Amino acid sequence: MTAADLAALFAHAPDPLLVLDRDGRVAALDARVEELAAAPARELLGRRFDELIPQGVLDPDARLTLKRGDGSEFPVEFSVRIVDAIEGVAGPALVLALRDVTLRRRRAASLREESERTRARARLHAAEAERARWARELHDETLQSLAALHVLLASGERAPSPELMRERIALAQGQIEGAMDNLRGLINDLRPAALDELGLEASVRDLAERVQTVYGIAIETTVALRGSGAGPRRLAPEVETTAYRIVQECLSNAARHAGATRIAVEITQPAAQLRVRVRDDGSGFDTAGDSAGYGLRSIRERVDLLDGELTLTSGAAQGTEVVADLPLS
């Protein structure tokens, strides 16, 4: 390689270049290396390259840190090309292309931080949506029932006859029973009692059997959880509840709205996560539209609360597949 060829290479290479002679000393460099190292060429030429490397290792697979003229260090990536002969350089020579990755690492760190902020906002939104749902349930059901009960008891107190009073009391008792049933339903929504009594696997199988009996749908259930001991394999309560609700909502959608005849439920534990997969052969829907409804929005909110991932695949006459990956740590 002639001196002119080397100058042309310096001028057109996308990354800063420097040349090491057979003794590993800097024999030539382009102006960009001076900027990168914050040192003039006269301070770099003739120096052994390992003097510029704090770790003293030249390995293309290693993360390399170089010293600037002011003593500060900066990370670089590099590639090496062996050239047998370069005019004016004792060969064989090494041509190193250097790339400062400080900015890239900063950008990567910034992207990670932004991603975490986005996920945190999603979790906060999901939590707020869940609280709003409970507020609506308590206001629309429980509070309204109590208000109606108050009116009923007040009217009974003013009843002109014992018979009418007993009638009002009977109505109030029915109102109380309805409110109690509603509260039991709300409590069960928070944490299904079956999960505490039976564990996730038995609860999901029991749920699938009940849906199969009521709707006459063939449901295949596979649950494979890692664990030890003779009792049911247990996971964190919030993970079990979310997994159960996902299956419950998917079964309800498939049976009541999609006209499915076959459903497959799979709960597995790959690596450090729980995977819930529910597939049906129902009518499907446009995932970009509004037909997914509240139920699937609720699933997404629950998954977001656990910082999990949800994948929804569906199409007209193609059935629906819901896959949720829930972190276990």
C-alpha positions in Angstrom: 0.0 0.0 0.0 1.5 3.3 -1.0 1.4 6.5 1.1 -1.2 7.9 -1.4 -3.3 4.8 -0.9 -3.1 5.2 2.8 -4.0 8.9 2.7 -7.1 8.0 0.5 -8.1 5.3 3.0 -7.8 7.9 5.8 -10.0 10.3 3.9 -12.8 8.0 2.9 -13.0 5.5 5.8 -16.2 5.9 7.8 -14.3 5.5 11.1 -11.1 7.0 12.5 -8.0 4.8 11.5 -4.6 4.3 12.9 -1.7 2.1 11.8 0.5 0.0 14.0 3.8 -1.3 12.9 5.1 -4.8 13.6 6.2 -3.7 17.0 2.8 -2.4 17.9 3.7 1.2 17.8 1.5 3.9 16.2 3.0 4.6 12.8 0.3 6.6 11.2 -3.2 8.0 12.0 -5.8 10.2 10.5 -6.9 13.5 12.0 -10.1 12.0 13.5 -7.9 9.9 15.9 -6.4 13.1 17.2 -9.9 14.4 18.0 -11.0 11.1 19.5 -7.9 10.8 21.7 -7.9 14.5 22.5 -4.1 14.5 21.7 -2.0 15.8 18.8 -0.4 13.3 16.5 3.0 14.1 17.8 2.0 12.7 21.2 0.6 9.5 19.7 3.1 8.6 16.9 5.7 6.2 18.1 3.9 5.1 21.2 3.1 1.5 21.8 -0.7 0.9 21.4 -0.8 -1.0 24.6 0.2 2.2 26.4 -3.1 3.7 25.3 -5.1 0.7 26.6 -5.6 0.6 30.4 -6.3 -3.1 30.3 -3.3 -3.8 28.2 -5.1 -6.3 26.0 -5.8 -6.0 22.2 -8.6 -8.4 21.5 -11.2 -7.7 18.9 -13.8 -9.6 21.0 -13.1 -7.5 24.1 -14.6 -4.2 25.2 -11.8 -1.7 24.7 -11.1 1.4 26.6 -8.7 4.0 25.4 -7.0 6.9 27.2 -7.3 10.4 26.1 -4.5 12.9 26.3 -6.0 14.3 29.5 -6.0 10.9 31.1 -9.7 10.3 30.8 -10.9 7.0 29.4 -13.6 6.3 26.8 -15.0 3.0 25.3 -14.4 2.1 21.7 -15.2 -0.7 19.4 -12.5 -1.6 16.8 -11.8 -3.8 13.8 -8.4 -5.0 12.7 -7.0 -5.5 9.2 -3.6 -6.9 8.6 -1.6 -5.3 5.7 1.6 -6.9 4.6 3.3 -3.8 3.4 2.6 -0.1 3.8 5.0 2.5 2.5 7.1 3.9 5.3 5.8 1.4 7.9 7.7 -1.6 9.2 5.4 -4.5 8.3 3.4 -6.5 8.6 1.2 -3.7 9.8 -2.2 -3.5 11.5 -4.8 -1.0 10.4 -7.3 -0.3 13.3 -10.7 1.3 12.7 -11.9 2.8 16.0 -15.4 3.8 16.9 -16.3 5.8 20.1 -19.3 4.1 21.6 -19.8 6.6 24.4 -22.7 8.3 22.6 -24.3 5.0 21.6 -24.2 3.8 25.1 -25.7 7.0 26.3 -28.5 6.7 23.7 -29.0 3.0 24.7 -29.2 4.0 28.4 -31.6 6.8 27.5 -33.8 4.4 25.5 -33.8 1.9 28.4 -34.8 4.7 30.8 -37.6 5.9 28.5 -38.8 2.4 28.0 -39.0 1.9 31.8 -40.8 5.3 32.1 -43.3 4.1 29.5 -43.9 0.8 31.3 -44.2 2.7 34.6 -46.9 4.9 33.0 -48.7 1.9 31.7 -48.7 0.2 35.1 -49.9 3.4 36.7 -52.7 3.7 34.0 -53.7 0.1 34.6 -53.8 0.6 38.3 -55.9 3.8 37.9 -58.2 2.0 35.5 -58.7 -0.9 38.0 -59.4 1.5 40.8 -61.9 3.4 38.6 -63.6 0.1 37.8 -64.0 -0.8 41.5 -65.3 2.7 42.2 -68.0 2.3 39.5 -68.9 -1.2 40.8 -69.2 0.0 44.4 -71.2 3.1 43.4 -73.5 1.5 40.8 -74.2 -1.7 42.8 -73.4 -1.6 46.5 -74.0 2.1 47.2 -77.2 2.1 45.2 -78.4 -1.0 47.0 -77.8 0.6 50.3 -79.6 3.8 49.3 -82.6 1.8 48.2 -82.5 -0.2 51.4 -82.4 3.0 53.4 -85.6 4.3 51.6 -87.3 0.9 52.1 -86.6 0.8 55.8 -87.7 4.4 56.2 -91.0 3.6 54.4 -91.5 0.5 56.6 -91.0 2.6 59.7 -93.9 4.8 58.6 -96.1 1.9 57.4 -99.7 2.4 58.6 -100.2 -1.3 59.4 -98.2 -4.2 60.8 -98.9 -6.2 57.5 -97.4 -3.4 55.4 -94.4 -3.1 57.8 -93.7 -6.9 57.5 -93.9 -6.5 53.7 -91.4 -3.7 53.8 -89.1 -5.8 56.1 -89.3 -8.8 53.7 -88.4 -6.5 50.8 -85.5 -5.1 52.8 -84.2 -8.6 53.6 -84.2 -9.4 49.9 -82.4 -6.2 49.2 -79.8 -7.1 51.8 -79.3 -10.6 50.4 -78.8 -9.1 46.9 -76.2 -6.6 48.2 -74.4 -9.4 50.0 -74.3 -11.5 46.9 -72.9 -8.5 45.0 -70.2 -7.9 47.6 -69.2 -11.6 47.5 -68.9 -11.2 43.7 -66.7 -8.1 44.1 -64.5 -9.9 46.7 -64.2 -12.9 44.4 -63.1 -10.6 41.6 -60.3 -9.3 43.8 -59.1 -12.8 44.7 -61.1 -15.9 43.7 -61.5 -18.1 46.8 -60.7 -21.2 44.7 -57.2 -20.0 44.2 -56.5 -20.0 47.9 -58.2 -23.3 48.4 -57.1 -25.3 45.3 -54.2 -23.4 43.7 -53.9 -22.2 40.1 -53.9 -25.5 38.3 -56.9 -27.0 40.0 -58.8 -23.7 39.9 -58.3 -23.4 36.1 -59.3 -27.0 35.5 -62.4 -26.5 37.6 -63.3 -23.3 35.7 -62.8 -25.0 32.3 -65.0 -27.9 33.3 -67.8 -25.6 34.4 -67.7 -23.6 31.1 -67.6 -26.9 29.2 -70.6 -28.2 31.0 -72.7 -25.0 30.7 -71.9 -24.2 27.0 -71.1 -27.7 25.6 -67.7 -26.6 24.4 -64.8 -29.0 24.1 -62.0 -27.5 26.3 -58.5 -29.0 26.4 -56.6 -27.8 29.5 -52.8 -28.2 29.9 -51.1 -26.9 33.0 -47.4 -27.5 33.6 -45.9 -25.7 36.5 -42.4 -26.3 38.0 -42.2 -26.9 41.7 -41.6 -29.4 44.4 -43.6 -31.0 47.2 -46.8 -33.0 47.2 -49.2 -30.0 47.5 -50.3 -27.7 44.6 -47.5 -25.6 43.1 -48.0 -22.0 44.2 -46.9 -18.8 42.6 -47.2 -15.2 43.8 -50.8 -14.4 44.6 -51.0 -11.5 42.0 -49.6 -13.8 39.3 -52.1 -16.6 40.1 -55.0 -14.1 40.1 -54.0 -12.5 36.8 -53.5 -15.9 35.1 -56.9 -17.1 36.4 -58.6 -13.9 35.2 -57.1 -14.2 31.8 -58.3 -17.7 31.3 -61.7 -16.8 32.8 -62.2 -13.8 30.4 -61.0 -15.7 27.4 -63.3 -18.6 28.1 -66.2 -16.2 28.6 -65.5 -14.3 25.3 -65.1 -17.5 23.3 -68.2 -19.1 24.7 -70.6 -16.2 24.9 -69.6 -14.0 22.0 -67.4 -15.9 19.5 -69.5 -19.1 19.1 -66.4 -21.3 19.7 -66.7 -25.1 19.6 -63.2 -25.9 20.7 -60.9 -24.1 23.2 -57.3 -24.9 24.2 -55.9 -23.6 27.5 -52.2 -23.8 28.2 -50.3 -22.6 31.2 -46.6 -23.2 31.2 -43.6 -21.9 33.0 -40.7 -21.2 30.6 -37.7 -19.6 32.2 -38.6 -16.9 34.8 -42.1 -16.3 33.6 -45.6 -17.8 33.5 -47.1 -18.1 30.0 -50.9 -18.3 29.6 -52.1 -19.2 26.1 -55.8 -19.5 25.2 -56.9 -20.5 21.6 -60.4 -20.9 20.3 -62.0 -21.6 16.9 -64.6 -18.9 17.2 -65.6 -16.1 14.8 -62.6 -13.9 15.7 -62.6 -10.1 15.4 -60.5 -7.2 14.1 -57.9 -6.6 16.7 -57.5 -3.0 15.4 -61.1 -2.2 16.0 -63.3 -1.7 19.0 -64.8 -5.2 19.0 -62.4 -6.6 21.5 -64.5 -5.0 24.2 -64.0 -4.3 27.8 -63.0 -7.9 28.7 -59.8 -7.9 26.7 -59.0 -4.3 27.7 -59.2 -5.6 31.3 -56.8 -8.4 30.5 -54.3 -6.0 29.0 -54.6 -3.8 32.1 -54.0 -6.7 34.4 -50.9 -7.8 32.4 -49.6 -4.3 32.4 -49.8 -4.1 36.2 -47.4 -7.1 36.4 -45.1 -5.6 33.7 -45.9 -8.5 31.5 -46.5 -8.8 27.7 -49.7 -9.6 25.9 -50.0 -10.8 22.3 -53.5 -11.0 20.7 -54.0 -12.7 17.3 -57.5 -12.8 15.8 -59.3 -12.5 12.5 -62.7 -13.0 11.0 -63.5 -16.7 10.9 -60.0 -17.5 12.1 -60.5 -17.8 15.8 -58.5 -16.0 18.5 -55.3 -16.6 20.4 -54.3 -14.7 23.5 -50.8 -15.2 24.9 -49.7 -13.5 28.1 -46.2 -13.7 29.5 -46.1 -12.8 33.2 -42.8 -12.2 35.0 -42.3 -14.3 38.1 -39.6 -12.1 39.7 
